[in-house]
Amino acid sequence: MKIKDKAREEAGTASRFVIVGIINTLLGCGMMFALYNLAGWGYWPSSLTNYVFVSILSYILNKKYTFRHRGDIGGSILRFAITIGVCYLLAYGIARPVMMNLLEGANQRVQENIAMFVGMVLFTVFNYLGQRLFAFRQSK
């Protein structure tokens, strides 16, 4: 495959990932922030519930639409679950302590709301790389 074709393919994959991400973000943000701010759930339960439910949708859309992966379902589900788990723990594990320190004088709810937003951004970057390079890697 020519370099130009490879670049065009990669841009298409990234664009499709963004579209799926927007859908997931709208659903997930609504759920996560409602659970945290309206239902009174904590930081970890709110963000985790969001990622469990949205990950199911994400797997289906990314396998079929984004990466057009034709490999076996069993292996890709396992790799996808590992990717989601690692990315979630990494993103939210980094975001919370960093935001708590940066926003030291702010109310805890403000700190954690901002940390959840920052966690979403970090998760998106880590998740794209994990799905592209690991979960839905193309066999040679």
C-alpha positions, 0 to 999 in steps of 0.5 A: 500500500502506498504511503498516500493511501495509508495516510488516507486510510488512517485519516478515515479511521481517525474520523470514524473514531471521532464520530463514534467518540462523539456518540459515546461522549454524549451518552456517557457524559450525560450518565456520568455527570447525572450520577455524580451530581444528581444521584450523589454517586461518588467519582469512581462509581459514576465514571465506572458505570459510564464506561461499562455501559458505553464500552459495550456500544463502543465495542460494537461501533468500533469493531464494525464501523471504525476499524472494520475489523474482521477478526475473531470476536472472542479475541477482539472482545478480550483485547478490547476489554483489556484496553478499556480497563487499562485506559480507564484506570490510567486516565482517571487515575492520573486525572483525579490526583492531578486536578485535586492538586492543581485545584487545591483550594476549590470545592471537592465537587468542582475538583472531581467534576473537572477531573472527570472531564480531564479523565475523559480527554485522557481516556480518549487519547489512550483508548484510540491508541489501544484500540488501533494498535492492540484491540483491533489490530489488523492481521498481516 
